[in-house]
């Protein structure tokens, strides 16, 4: 079974608008962490934001915020005020403490294209 | 912040050649390093996990004899693609962490093209 599901293969967004990238996950591990990475066309993986399973508040990092809904097992990424440089592939990933020895499981990714 | 250097960034070589890719942690001790493979527009697929001083653990379906991994020191892991063929062409990316509950830090990746 897929541990991380990203249902949006590609999205277009207008510059300066907000965009939400969906991510749902599947785990029975009580301790886990959720990550979002950005991968531009050059290939490097850029860490954006992290949410721990025990964190009470949603994580925020600048223009990035994570909408964590634990009961629904979703961890959507919101990018506010999109910029042209935000065009990239975005991956949601999960790290499970007990079931997977802290390895990362990645979703299929969402390609975001920001239009001027 | 933690930096992981991966070299080379791009390599093009003839079929049958063996290719070595290096992954170095520059400012921390990487007890564990991970090697991933990524096809265009697809996700990262974990190939193997290497712990310093011990044999790498390969994921199901990954050929150990084709993809040799060595993690001889706390700052260096190497992936050697032996007798590479065109189907081995891909983007290979490493990551490293210093302890189990710490984040993985990624290298910039290597684009391997086998002619």
Interface residues (C-beta under 8 A of the other chain):
Chain A: X35 X37 X42 X43 X44 X45 X47 X50 X89 X91 X97 X101 X102 X103 X104 X106 X107 X108 X109 X111
Chain B: X34 X41 X42 X43 X44 X46 X49 X91 X93 X95 X97 X100 X101 X103 X104 X105 X106 X107 X108 X109 X111
